[in-house]
Amino acid sequence: MSDKKKIAWVTGASSGIGKALCIKLINNDWTVIGSSRNINNLKNLKLELGENFYFMTVDIKNRNSINSAVKKIFSEIGNIDLAILNAGIYQPETDGFNIDISEDTISTNVIGTMNCLSAILPEFIQRGNGHLVLMSSIAGYRGLPKAYSYTSSRAAIINLAESLKIDLTSKGIKIQLITPGFVDTELTQKNDFYMPFLINSETAASMIIKGLSKNNFEITFPRKLSYIMKILRILPYPLYFLIVRQFTKK
Ligand SMILES: NC(=O)c1ccc[n+]([C@@H]2O[C@H](COP(=O)([O-])OP(=O)(O)OC[C@H]3O[C@@H](n4cnc5c(N)ncnc54)[C@H](OP(=O)(O)O)[C@@H]3O)[C@@H](O)[C@H]2O)c1
């Protein structure tokens, strides 16, 4: 067996779940490329993680810069074995629907993820292997109040991952979807409501690492919240709207 380290690319590595994932992957003997926009956070992570960690400052909304960054990984570091497309944003829409928030959220969470996908997929298909993991959320299962852009962006990623799974498994590519509940990061620190079953990013990263080695399509946690959301997901509309209104009214 070759002792060459496997290579992982994690987007959204500068904070939260992505950062915790980079740390865990390095500790599990991977070579890791972490990308995001905040260069200072990435430099600090490099100091912490050492020679097996590489970083790239890229905005996933910019397709050209993603394409050149991924080409650079292939030519200077090696083939990507695992891509975790984790980068994303969330802005609460407490004042109602807001097209600026929508544009930013959809162009980051959906188009940004698709930009990353389009940069690596042809290589994965040509090689006939690769492990592709898309970050979504249990918030994408159904519409939720005051998060118009976020829940729709997360629903889009669930559907995208399902489509990819159907088409790419036979081409040797492993597709997985991550649907976390509430994780304590900068993203959720904007919420002014109680977040049930809140976990920290280290626990979230451990659950993800565990899930990556399995063959389940979906990596979802914490289990209790995930089960509740899965039940809500299959309820008929009148019952779903009634329950959600009841539990989210102030
Ligand atoms: N926290 C939760 O409860 C939760 C639950 C379910 C799903 N998620 C998902 O998990 C993912 C990570 O979120 P988190 O909670 O860890 O939040 P976070 O700490 O805010 O991390 C978000 C990461 O995405 C990067 N990012 C944002 N926009 C980017 C862009 N245009 N280009 C490149 N990188 C960008 C950020 O880096 P820069 O700002 O440096 O670019 C940061 O590294 C998100 O997709 C989120 O939707 C989170």
The ligand as a Gaussian input file, in Angstrom:
#p B3LYP/6-31G(d) Opt

LIG

0 1
 N      -23.550000      26.666000      12.018000
 C      -24.652000      25.962000      11.772000
 O      -25.531000      25.791000      12.649000
 C      -24.830000      25.309000      10.436000
 C      -25.887000      24.392000      10.316000
 C      -26.097000      23.789000       9.091000
 C      -25.284000      24.064000       8.020000
 N      -24.265000      24.956000       8.175000
 C      -23.435000      25.238000       7.002000
 O      -22.088000      24.985000       7.323000
 C      -21.256000      25.798000       6.503000
 C      -20.192000      26.440000       7.359000
 O      -20.825000      27.325000       8.248000
 P      -20.279000      27.684000       9.707000
 O      -21.403000      27.511000      10.624000
 O      -18.994000      27.016000       9.954000
 O      -20.123000      29.264000       9.536000
 P      -18.861000      30.231000       9.496000
 O      -18.024000      30.043000      10.702000
 O      -19.416000      31.577000       9.223000
 O      -18.028000      29.704000       8.242000
 C      -18.376000      29.991000       6.921000
 C      -17.149000      29.801000       6.061000
 O      -17.507000      30.029000       4.695000
 C      -16.547000      30.934000       4.125000
 N      -17.148000      31.731000       3.075000
 C      -18.276000      32.484000       3.125000
 N      -18.479000      33.105000       1.961000
 C      -17.441000      32.758000       1.140000
 C      -17.079000      33.095000      -0.173000
 N      -17.829000      33.922000      -0.936000
 N      -15.950000      32.558000      -0.705000
 C      -15.190000      31.726000       0.029000
 N      -15.477000      31.352000       1.298000
 C      -16.591000      31.877000       1.842000
 C      -16.103000      31.801000       5.311000
 O      -14.805000      32.320000       5.089000
 P      -14.426000      33.804000       4.637000
 O      -15.377000      34.737000       5.294000
 O      -13.003000      33.907000       5.107000
 O      -14.520000      33.792000       3.166000
 C      -16.027000      30.759000       6.417000
 O      -14.793000      30.093000       6.378000
 C      -22.175000      26.792000       5.792000
 O      -22.370000      26.365000       4.467000
 C      -23.476000      26.680000       6.569000
 O      -24.608000      26.954000       5.775000
 C      -24.017000      25.578000       9.348000

